[in-house]
């Protein structure tokens, strides 16, 4: 162990810290951490988020070209900070039911099965401690997030994200339970029973999340649990409907949860643009859809079976962490045939748009070659809708990108920006007269390719650029064109910004939390 680590392992000079742990996955830890980040920042405190190890397919690229969980990027923005790889030093991106790509301090270090990752854990733990100690310098407080549940006692010996991390940071723990799921009180009591005495001592209180109804009706139950555990409830947070904030993973997406609309924005279902998104088993970077889902004139539908396809106006084939396996799934479910028919109709009827993003781009092409077995290995034919060949290569492209979209997509050349996260490289099979570059990097290099109809309007296209729909001008123009072609009445678009949504989240949480106690726990009362 080097001198820096010996010094930092004594926790000298580390700021006070709060950690949110959960009784289960998807209890709402990520958004509550973001809310606390916002609230403390509004108090004038310098705070930073931290999650030692994250397992998620929704990731983001930092300005320095490192990959972290999208939730930590959101928490950073809530603090008024740029995303930093030290905020999420270990990111696991599942490629199958037994293996994950391991991202260490923003860079991939290999695909590992569970046993191999256990052997790697000492390296990961050292990186976690260094990252935390470095990030904490100059901060007034740190806000940590756990993963899953600290009561998974079979994992305790190898833990680097829950109580072991809390102990290193000397963090006080708030235990979060999801009351909407049911069994929240039993989950709290059971979790406390399974913790060691030292771990129980670190828990300072409970938060009930996602409550619907009158919180006063809960008081008898809160009193019983408080007496049994000796710990207080520090807040009952209401179910917050319609938050247009990025999810950590695809749990809510796959459950069909989509942001609601403010009443003044509500329009009839018949006037909404119908956008279909196949629910790929290895879907990733679903935040690409957030800006679309926030539009009042749009309905984003998640489709798993051919019989639910309907008559969409637009289809988006999203990113995938295993494009070949998801391509096989599209064929098994009959959705590949739906995509083929929709693409043909777009070209012949001169309306509609089929878009592939990252892995979706690869699936639109002729085939996906994985010679290094970075995902599932071998080769898999694509849909053959675009004359592109894709291969997965050892190097991973991680960068922020700015470019221009062609007028064939949105009636005029428009600026877009986003980020790239991919091992894949796609190239035209040969000189193909119909294939057009529809998106270019500001340097002039291609960022997206597609086919146009006889009138020169883009109908089938794909790109590696995540986040391109976040650009208001591009998104509004593309949706307006598609609505016009479908014979739908115009609907004014809305600006997509995370700032107001973060403030709405923070305001609601502030009303529900015992903020004086929270500040006192951080020594800021």
DOZANU-297397 format. One record per residue (C-alpha): x, y, z; residue number from 0. Coordinates in steps of 0.001 Angstrom, whole numbers. Each point is the difference from the previous one (the first is absolute). Example, Ala and Ser with C-alpha at 12.3 -4.5 7.8 and 13.67 -1.06 7.14 Angstrom:
% residues 2
((12300; -4500; 7800); 0)
((1370; 3440; -660); 1)
This chain:
% residues 525
((0; 0; 0); 0)
((1427; 3406; -991); 1)
((484; 2941; 2361); 2)
((-3004; 1879; -1379); 3)
((-2283; -2938; 674); 4)
((1366; -576; 3514); 5)
((-710; 3608; 811); 6)
((-3482; 3; -1463); 7)
((-935; -3340; 1565); 8)
((234; 1787; 3363); 9)
((-2863; 2175; -1308); 10)
((1925; 3134; 941); 11)
((-1790; 3137; -1100); 12)
((-2985; -1686; -1632); 13)
((-3197; 2075; 148); 14)
((-3192; -1205; 1715); 15)
((-2011; -2395; -2132); 16)
((-3522; -1378; -355); 17)
((-691; -3241; -1833); 18)
((-3343; -1177; -1389); 19)
((-406; -3762; 59); 20)
((-3129; -1942; -906); 21)
((-1997; -2959; 1205); 22)
((-146; -1105; -3651); 23)
((1015; 1018; -3504); 24)
((-1971; 2802; -1680); 25)
((-1071; 1441; 3356); 26)
((761; 3464; -1344); 27)
((3467; 542; 1483); 28)
((1392; 1650; -3124); 29)
((-2667; 2700; -297); 30)
((-53; 642; 3747); 31)
((3777; 430; -80); 32)
((-414; 2439; -2886); 33)
((-2643; 1868; 1991); 34)
((2312; 296; 3020); 35)
((2816; 1129; -2291); 36)
((-2240; 2790; -1257); 37)
((-1313; 956; 3435); 38)
((3427; 239; 1626); 39)
((1427; 1876; -2964); 40)
((-2846; 2516; 317); 41)
((1071; 388; 3634); 42)
((3352; 1254; -1288); 43)
((1918; -3187; 830); 44)
((2634; -1565; -2228); 45)
((-1171; -3586; -413); 46)
((804; -2860; -2360); 47)
((-1702; -3346; -704); 48)
((1700; -3390; 157); 49)
((-934; -3591; -801); 50)
((2851; -2455; 343); 51)
((-1430; -2657; -2293); 52)
((-2929; 283; -2347); 53)
((-1608; -2674; -2161); 54)
((-1868; 1775; -2769); 55)
((-343; 154; -3765); 56)
((-929; 3681; 38); 57)
((3357; 1754; -65); 58)
((1484; 3378; -853); 59)
((3309; 1368; -1275); 60)
((1833; 2604; 2074); 61)
((1689; 3013; -1629); 62)
((3330; -1844; 365); 63)
((-1305; -3038; -1915); 64)
((-756; -2368; 2879); 65)
((-3118; -2123; 436); 66)
((-2108; 92; 3172); 67)
((-3548; -833; 1027); 68)
((-2580; 2472; -1251); 69)
((-1392; 368; 3536); 70)
((3301; 1382; 1283); 71)
((130; 2437; -2914); 72)
((-3484; 1210; 975); 73)
((1076; 346; 3634); 74)
((3042; 1982; -1096); 75)
((-2197; 2411; -1967); 76)
((-2211; 345; 3086); 77)
((3123; 1230; 1816); 78)
((918; 2371; -2813); 79)
((3015; -2177; -862); 80)
((1223; -1688; -3152); 81)
((-161; -3780; 16); 82)
((3262; -1557; 1224); 83)
((1148; -3634; -170); 84)
((888; 177; 3709); 85)
((-3715; 275; 781); 86)
((-535; -3572; -1247); 87)
((3396; -1733; -103); 88)
((-1415; -3458; -799); 89)
((-2744; -502; -2580); 90)
((-1226; -3480; -932); 91)
((-1851; -343; -3310); 92)
((-1648; -3452; -298); 93)
((553; -1727; -3330); 94)
((-1767; -3223; 1033); 95)
((-1573; -1595; 3058); 96)
((3447; -1022; 1276); 97)
((2457; 2621; -1241); 98)
((568; 3745; -120); 99)
((2357; 2469; -1573); 100)
((1969; 1630; 2806); 101)
((642; 3744; -258); 102)
((2667; 1234; 2416); 103)
((440; 3751; 410); 104)
((-1805; 589; -3261); 105)
((1831; -2528; -2190); 106)
((-830; -3642; -871); 107)
((2356; -2571; 1503); 108)
((-1683; -3131; -1350); 109)
((-3073; -2220; 113); 110)
((-153; -2141; 3130); 111)
((-2181; -2725; 1390); 112)
((-890; 216; 3681); 113)
((2914; -2129; 1226); 114)
((2531; 1990; -2033); 115)
((-1412; 3263; 1306); 116)
((319; -1227; 3586); 117)
((3707; -538; -618); 118)
((165; 3525; -1441); 119)
((-1795; 1563; 2986); 120)
((3187; 924; 1967); 121)
((1156; 2102; -2968); 122)
((-3451; 1561; -265); 123)
((-151; 745; 3741); 124)
((3344; 1776; -80); 125)
((-1199; 2127; -2939); 126)
((-3242; 752; 1853); 127)
((1817; 1296; 3090); 128)
((2383; 2141; -2001); 129)
((-2847; 1444; -2060); 130)
((-2071; 870; 3056); 131)
((2872; 1538; 1923); 132)
((1012; 2112; -2975); 133)
((-3546; 1098; -844); 134)
((-755; 962; 3603); 135)
((2818; 2538; 215); 136)
((-1446; 3482; 451); 137)
((-3601; -1185; 404); 138)
((-2246; 1038; 2890); 139)
((-1871; -3305; -154); 140)
((-212; -3197; -2040); 141)
((-3180; -1795; -1049); 142)
((488; -3699; -625); 143)
((-2348; -2521; -1560); 144)
((-16; -3708; 713); 145)
((-1100; -2798; -2334); 146)
((-2773; -2538; 389); 147)
((-251; -815; 3692); 148)
((2610; -183; 2775); 149)
((-1857; -3071; 1335); 150)
((1251; -2283; -2798); 151)
((2081; -1843; 2575); 152)
((1417; -2443; -2552); 153)
((1756; 2980; -1628); 154)
((1214; 1699; 3193); 155)
((3524; -1446; -159); 156)
((534; 1541; -3445); 157)
((-1919; 3260; 552); 158)
((1571; 3209; -1286); 159)
((-3136; 2110; -516); 160)
((-2199; -177; 3112); 161)
((1117; -280; 3629); 162)
((3681; -467; -770); 163)
((-3; 3235; -1942); 164)
((-2044; 1721; 2702); 165)
((2574; -1075; 2568); 166)
((2895; 1303; -2101); 167)
((-1715; 3365; -549); 168)
((-1257; 94; 3604); 169)
((-3406; 635; -1541); 170)
((-3259; -36; 1924); 171)
((-2583; -2130; -1789); 172)
((-3596; 774; -917); 173)
((-1898; -3194; -866); 174)
((-2553; 450; -2814); 175)
((-3041; -2260; -468); 176)
((-2435; -29; -2933); 177)
((-3491; -19; 1540); 178)
((-1685; -122; -3422); 179)
((1446; -3490; -464); 180)
((-1550; -1293; 3238); 181)
((1612; -1584; 3041); 182)
((2054; 3097; 764); 183)
((-235; -227; 3776); 184)
((973; -3672; 44); 185)
((2869; 828; -2379); 186)
((1304; 2684; 2364); 187)
((-194; -2192; 3099); 188)
((1401; -3008; -1846); 189)
((2891; 1996; -1412); 190)
((917; 1302; 3446); 191)
((-123; -3535; 1433); 192)
((2441; -1279; -2621); 193)
((2529; 2789; 507); 194)
((2823; -381; 2492); 195)
((-59; 2059; 3190); 196)
((2568; 2405; -1429); 197)
((-1990; 364; -3213); 198)
((-3240; 653; 1881); 199)
((1770; 2707; 1993); 200)
((899; 1746; -3254); 201)
((-3685; 268; -1040); 202)
((-1401; 3298; 1282); 203)
((-3533; -196; -1369); 204)
((-2460; -1160; -2632); 205)
((-1634; 1536; -3059); 206)
((-3260; -1351; -1419); 207)
((-101; 697; -3724); 208)
((-2746; 48; -2661); 209)
((-2955; 383; 2387); 210)
((-3491; 655; -1386); 211)
((-2547; 1544; 2368); 212)
((-128; 1735; 3359); 213)
((3306; -498; 1810); 214)
((-1710; 585; 3369); 215)
((-1671; -3412; -360); 216)
((3431; -1634; 220); 217)
((872; 1337; 3437); 218)
((-999; -3097; 2052); 219)
((2178; -2206; -2216); 220)
((2881; 2458; 102); 221)
((-156; 7; 3798); 222)
((77; -3807; 204); 223)
((3002; -304; -2328); 224)
((1840; 2794; 1801); 225)
((-513; -1761; 3357); 226)
((1158; -3372; -1386); 227)
((3127; 1383; -1629); 228)
((824; 2980; 2163); 229)
((302; 2136; -3150); 230)
((-2256; 2889; -1113); 231)
((-1737; 645; -3309); 232)
((1434; 3158; -1513); 233)
((-2419; 343; -2881); 234)
((-2909; -1427; -1975); 235)
((563; 979; -3621); 236)
((-3058; 35; -2263); 237)
((-225; -1794; -3316); 238)
((1265; 2601; -2471); 239)
((-1761; -517; -3306); 240)
((1281; 1263; -3296); 241)
((3602; 804; 878); 242)
((1921; 257; -3261); 243)
((3361; -1011; 1452); 244)
((2376; -2714; -1232); 245)
((-424; -3414; 1600); 246)
((2973; -1920; 1370); 247)
((-1107; -3139; -1852); 248)
((-2928; -1290; -2046); 249)
((-2170; -1298; 2885); 250)
((-2632; 2740; -247); 251)
((221; 48; -3796); 252)
((-663; -3720; -233); 253)
((-2868; 337; 2466); 254)
((-1591; 2426; -2444); 255)
((370; 3078; 2196); 256)
((252; 3195; -2032); 257)
((65; 3611; 1172); 258)
((-3407; 1591; 328); 259)
((-939; 3421; -1293); 260)
((-1004; 3143; 1781); 261)
((-3797; 404; -346); 262)
((316; 3101; -2142); 263)
((2028; -1992; -2534); 264)
((-2426; -2913; -320); 265)
((-1289; -729; -3521); 266)
((-2201; -2766; -1358); 267)
((1510; -3399; -736); 268)
((-1127; 269; -3625); 269)
((2144; 3109; -474); 270)
((3166; -1596; 1359); 271)
((2887; -1207; -2089); 272)
((353; -3754; 570); 273)
((3646; -1024; 483); 274)
((747; -3703; 444); 275)
((3138; -1235; 1787); 276)
((751; -3758; 3); 277)
((780; -1110; 3560); 278)
((3350; -1643; -736); 279)
((1181; -2426; 2723); 280)
((3371; 1804; 156); 281)
((-1331; 3521; -562); 282)
((2340; 2759; 1137); 283)
((138; 3790; 161); 284)
((-3771; 336; 168); 285)
((588; 3634; 979); 286)
((204; 575; -3769); 287)
((-3814; -56; 123); 288)
((-525; 2355; 2938); 289)
((-362; 3204; -2007); 290)
((-2513; -1688; -2316); 291)
((-2008; -1379; 2921); 292)
((-196; 3491; 1482); 293)
((-1729; 1427; -3086); 294)
((-3771; 525; 433); 295)
((-729; -1049; -3573); 296)
((1797; -3342; 227); 297)
((-861; -3481; 1227); 298)
((3006; -2309; 376); 299)
((-1187; -3617; -28); 300)
((2088; -2932; 1204); 301)
((-633; -3056; -2175); 302)
((1008; -3594; 786); 303)
((-2156; -2025; -2412); 304)
((-1011; 370; -3645); 305)
((-3722; 57; 845); 306)
((522; 3247; 1919); 307)
((1741; 1798; -2866); 308)
((-2997; 2034; -1181); 309)
((414; 2831; -2521); 310)
((2895; 2132; 1256); 311)
((1063; 3262; -1581); 312)
((3612; -444; 1080); 313)
((2109; -2918; 1232); 314)
((3232; 242; 1984); 315)
((2267; -3030; 278); 316)
((1962; 922; 3134); 317)
((3469; -765; 1278); 318)
((936; -3516; 1052); 319)
((2780; -1534; 2087); 320)
((-250; -3201; -2080); 321)
((-1114; 871; -3512); 322)
((302; -3505; -1450); 323)
((-2061; -1613; 2746); 324)
((-2617; 2748; -227); 325)
((-128; -473; -3770); 326)
((-845; -3650; 580); 327)
((-2695; 1076; 2491); 328)
((-1565; 2291; -2609); 329)
((-318; -2970; -2333); 330)
((-1441; -2322; 2685); 331)
((-2687; 2515; 999); 332)
((-1019; 868; -3550); 333)
((1059; 3610; 519); 334)
((2650; -305; -2727); 335)
((-2782; -546; -2527); 336)
((-1867; 3011; 1396); 337)
((3116; 2135; -396); 338)
((506; -1168; -3579); 339)
((-3615; 739; -927); 340)
((105; 3409; 1671); 341)
((3223; 917; -1831); 342)
((-1462; -1001; -3368); 343)
((-3138; 2014; 691); 344)
((2060; 3067; 969); 345)
((1757; -38; -3360); 346)
((-3029; -750; -2192); 347)
((-2561; 2173; 1811); 348)
((2511; 2803; 655); 349)
((-872; 421; 3665); 350)
((1340; -1309; 3288); 351)
((3541; -365; 1300); 352)
((2030; -2985; 1220); 353)
((3004; 940; 2152); 354)
((2719; -2236; 1433); 355)
((2278; 1256; 2773); 356)
((3373; -1670; 663); 357)
((-884; -3704; 291); 358)
((-3214; 812; -1847); 359)
((2082; 1359; -2879); 360)
((1942; -3261; -95); 361)
((-3235; -2025; -137); 362)
((-1293; 2076; -2932); 363)
((3086; -977; -1995); 364)
((1086; -3118; -1850); 365)
((1710; -1773; 2869); 366)
((1811; 198; 3337); 367)
((3399; -1630; 379); 368)
((1433; -625; 3481); 369)
((3369; -1733; -563); 370)
((1305; 770; 3500); 371)
((-3164; -1216; 1791); 372)
((-514; 3386; 1618); 373)
((-3724; -744; 165); 374)
((-1189; -3422; -1185); 375)
((2660; -837; -2602); 376)
((-304; -1083; -3625); 377)
((-2033; 1722; -2675); 378)
((-3687; 772; -279); 379)
((-1922; 1229; -3057); 380)
((-1730; 3334; 479); 381)
((-3291; 1195; -1426); 382)
((1735; 991; -3237); 383)
((-1813; 3335; -198); 384)
((3213; 2023; -236); 385)
((3049; -1090; -2052); 386)
((2318; 167; 3018); 387)
((2305; -2599; 1506); 388)
((735; 224; 3720); 389)
((2813; -1587; 1973); 390)
((820; 189; 3714); 391)
((3588; 1023; 638); 392)
((2242; -59; 3054); 393)
((162; 3753; 452); 394)
((-3051; 1767; 1402); 395)
((-930; 3421; -1306); 396)
((-953; 2302; 2877); 397)
((-431; 3654; -886); 398)
((-2281; 3021; -7); 399)
((-1010; 934; -3537); 400)
((-1512; 2937; -1866); 401)
((-1284; -102; -3542); 402)
((-2620; 1018; -2566); 403)
((-3100; -1865; -1127); 404)
((-835; 91; -3694); 405)
((-3075; 1861; -1250); 406)
((-1378; -3364; -1173); 407)
((-754; -779; 3653); 408)
((-1582; 3206; 1217); 409)
((-563; 2374; -2953); 410)
((3146; 2028; 746); 411)
((3568; -690; 1157); 412)
((-70; 33; 3792); 413)
((2597; -352; 2742); 414)
((35; -3068; 2221); 415)
((2276; -1111; 2789); 416)
((404; -3022; 2223); 417)
((2446; -2730; 878); 418)
((1334; -3231; -1455); 419)
((481; -3272; 1912); 420)
((740; -2924; -2288); 421)
((2385; -2753; -977); 422)
((-1728; -283; -3363); 423)
((1236; 1453; -3243); 424)
((-2426; 211; -2920); 425)
((1023; 605; -3598); 426)
((-1882; -6; -3317); 427)
((275; -3382; -1737); 428)
((996; 1693; -3242); 429)
((-846; 3062; -2021); 430)
((-3768; 26; 352); 431)
((-1722; 2755; -1952); 432)
((-3048; 145; 2261); 433)
((1885; 135; 3319); 434)
((429; 3534; 1296); 435)
((1938; 1501; 2872); 436)
((-2780; 1641; 2033); 437)
((2016; 1038; 3022); 438)
((3524; 1398; -12); 439)
((2490; 815; 2686); 440)
((1065; 3632; -30); 441)
((3298; -1262; -1411); 442)
((-1899; -1359; -3009); 443)
((226; -3719; 809); 444)
((-3220; -2076; -178); 445)
((-2054; -457; 3159); 446)
((-3090; -1564; -1544); 447)
((-1198; -1554; -3243); 448)
((-3392; -584; -1552); 449)
((-2313; -504; -2958); 450)
((-2383; 2617; -1368); 451)
((-3249; -304; -1929); 452)
((-559; 1236; -3525); 453)
((-566; 3524; 1313); 454)
((3346; 80; 1829); 455)
((-1445; -382; 3504); 456)
((1839; -2292; 2442); 457)
((-1952; -3162; 846); 458)
((2464; -2576; 1385); 459)
((3101; 1133; 1798); 460)
((2318; -654; 2892); 461)
((2753; 1590; 2055); 462)
((2379; -761; 2878); 463)
((-827; 3341; 1630); 464)
((-1841; -290; 3321); 465)
((-1972; 2980; 1245); 466)
((-710; 1515; -3427); 467)
((-3714; 478; 805); 468)
((947; 2268; 2917); 469)
((601; 2853; -2476); 470)
((-3296; 1927; 42); 471)
((279; 1376; -3526); 472)
((771; -3343; -1614); 473)
((-2594; -1915; 2022); 474)
((-2783; 2512; -627); 475)
((684; 177; -3739); 476)
((164; -3789; -383); 477)
((-3237; -506; 1956); 478)
((-1764; 2825; -1862); 479)
((929; -1540; -3343); 480)
((-1224; -3429; 1055); 481)
((-3258; 1438; 1388); 482)
((-635; 1927; -3202); 483)
((524; -3090; -2139); 484)
((-2355; -1997; 2234); 485)
((-2737; 2622; -301); 486)
((114; 866; 3691); 487)
((-630; 3549; 1258); 488)
((3078; 1973; 1073); 489)
((915; -114; 3684); 490)
((2537; 2496; 1382); 491)
((3084; -1702; 1352); 492)
((1387; 548; 3474); 493)
((3544; 811; 1040); 494)
((1844; -2967; 1477); 495)
((2088; 951; 3009); 496)
((995; -1998; 3051); 497)
((339; 3072; 2216); 498)
((-3723; 689; 564); 499)
((-685; -3714; 522); 500)
((2780; -251; 2575); 501)
((-1452; 2998; 1806); 502)
((-3491; -1558; -80); 503)
((1439; -3195; 1473); 504)
((1936; 1914; 2664); 505)
((-3021; 2130; 954); 506)
((-2200; -3065; 512); 507)
((2640; -1858; 2016); 508)
((737; 3076; 2123); 509)
((-3647; 158; 1043); 510)
((78; -3647; 1103); 511)
((3413; -189; 1699); 512)
((1034; 998; 3489); 513)
((2571; 2405; -1420); 514)
((1204; 1408; 3342); 515)
((987; -3511; 1043); 516)
((1657; -688; -3370); 517)
((2076; 3159; 334); 518)
((848; -828; 3600); 519)
((1251; -3453; -1052); 520)
((2448; 1805; -2277); 521)
((974; 2459; 2699); 522)
((-1646; 2852; -1905); 523)
((-2932; 816; 2273); 524)
